Amino acid sequence: MVQILGSNTHPWRRESRLKFLFLASAPFAISLVGCNDTCFSFTSNPPTGTIGITVSDPAPTCRFAKANGTVRVVMQEISAASSSLGPSRIQHVFVTLRGVDVHPNSITDDASPDWQELLPHLSHQPLQIDLLSAAEDARTQRQLAEPATIPAGTYQQLRLRFVANQPAVSDTVPEKNGCGSAAYNCLVSQDGRVQPLVFDQPELRITSESIPNGYLLIVPDSSADLVLAFSASWSFSSSGGIRLLPTLSATASLER
């Protein structure tokens, strides 16, 4: 947000040479703050035009509340027919989520205070999901929880946090586990065999390369679905000898 401070004790003139910052590919917001107890907030969304203008009067300190947007996390299932895992052998792909967060920067660490939680209840109530659908073209979407309100802006990274396959004693786990005692994130074949999903750590990062336009744009006073599309496949690992291991990847996009 760009703020321009000025006094409304003088009339505005065309020759005042006020310049605005226009973003060609993303909505932007400009606040005009007067000094006589009147505050103006202008938000624009090219090329569709103005989203809204807000006038606050009186406003002794001219302080603006931070603009927010609403995000609902939605999961898109993997099609068994299109999966490279082999539709004739794999019956379930279970993952157990304990958090979904977004961050405005493309590079950050786990301890950054700027992570925004989208499903905060999962920290004490993890959710196990079967990603695999029997449909030939899985386009069904599942809402994971009620919408979350976060600060408006651009987010370049998304983090999916999972319950570890071998959780600590203090970790919260779901009451039911489709993976049995082998893991909390796994593949289950049609003959009942369970193979844990392999992670370097129990999380999956979705970076700008896997997000359309390279970022997720949360517009002020708007609502959108954050669609998570997963893909499971086999990969070679040289750890403990060359072998095929199941891995998981994902993309993220916003639908308004």
Number of C-alpha atoms within 10 A of each C-alpha: 13 11 12 13 13 13 13 13 9 7 8 11 8 7 6 8 7 9 7 11 10 14 12 10 10 15 22 21 24 18 18 18 24 19 15 16 14 18 22 16 16 15 18 19 18 14 10 8 10 14 17 13 13 12 13 15 12 11 16 13 13 19 10 13 6 10 16 17 19 21 21 20 22 21 20 18 24 24 21 25 17 14 16 12 18 14 18 10 15 19 20 22 28 22 26 26 25 25 22 22 17 22 22 18 17 15 10 12 10 8 7 9 8 14 20 20 18 22 20 16 13 20 17 13 15 22 21 22 19 17 20 24 21 14 14 13 13 16 14 13 14 14 14 13 14 12 19 16 17 18 15 18 20 18 21 21 25 27 19 18 21 23 25 19 21 12 13 10 7 6 12 15 23 15 9 10 18 21 23 11 10 14 22 26 28 24 29 20 17 13 9 13 12 21 17 20 21 15 15 6 10 19 17 17 17 20 22 20 13 18 19 12 12 16 23 22 19 23 24 21 14 15 19 18 17 21 19 19 18 17 18 20 14 15 12 12 12 8 7 6 8 9 11 12 14 19 18 16 13 16 18 22 18 20 11 8
